[in-house]
Amino acid sequence: MSDTAVHLPAVGTAPVCATYAEVTELRSRSPQAVAQALATRRRRPAFLPDDGRLMLIAADHPARGALSAQGRPTAMHSRTEMLDRLRAALARPGVDGLLATADVAEDLLLLGALEDKVVVASMNRGGLAGSVFEIDDRMTGYDVQGVVDARFDAAKMLNRVDLDDPATVVSLETAGRAVTALARAGLVAILEPFLSRRVDGRVVNDLSPDAVIKSVHVVQGLGATSAYTWLKLPVVAEMERVADATTLPTLLLGGDPSRRPEETYAQWRDALALPPVRGLVVGRTLLYPPDDDVEAAVDTAVALVHGGSRP
């Protein structure tokens, strides 16, 4: 894919940059242009659209060193290719917004791809994939003031709970403080919990229903208020039991890419019908589909999310 491969719809505000070369040139000569673009970006009037559902594209995997997709370890090595795919996805009707770290969000901002979009800032990317400190999910991305300054809508945190790793309690305390600070600023905190453990030195998330339920109960108690707290949960077996563990608005995560997309879509469809669920947050599954047709994969997900109003 290349700069010319993506045909974008017209937006009310012209992009600051037309090519990736221009993005780099602007970053080198006028870094203050990022703040200016953030200040003038056209925001959506409400976090939720009229049907009460959200379709978000996730792009914060690279900051944690997770660069594989479809069994290809180097799939996400090219930033320009990933941006091409993101621009194509964000341009599809029904896509509400983006979840990303600052580097990705600001590239897309300068390219005019975030007009009228919900933007969720990714906060803790310090638990690098495969590292000995992977459970220590430190806040290496956005802080609360950064989210406020950027005029974004929400912030997301990964919350892995390893009962055998002392770093867990530090990460939970930090997340709890962030939830409180975000709520005081009137911003949504999206928490992504897992019960995790090391198997042969590698961190593995326990996706059994009971483990997911336990992780939900742990993280939904974080912070001095839950008024602005949402959850981001995997689609697992016995999803009805998992959904019954919370009254918080919940988004479903897409998980790793599957070579059986029909199976994945069927699981999403069933889970989207559960009472707390309000939409999808999907990254590599849609950006790197097996047939490489980003637009078709995104359109299928959008139809699942926005295909009809909630009963």
Beta strands, then each sheet from edge to edge (+ up, - down):
strand 1: 54-59
strand 2: 97-100
strand 3: 118-122
strand 4: 154-161
strand 5: 188-199
strand 6: 202-206
strand 7: 229-233
strand 8: 250-253
strand 9: 277-282
sheet 1: 6+ 5- 4- 3- 2- 1- 9- 8- 7-
end
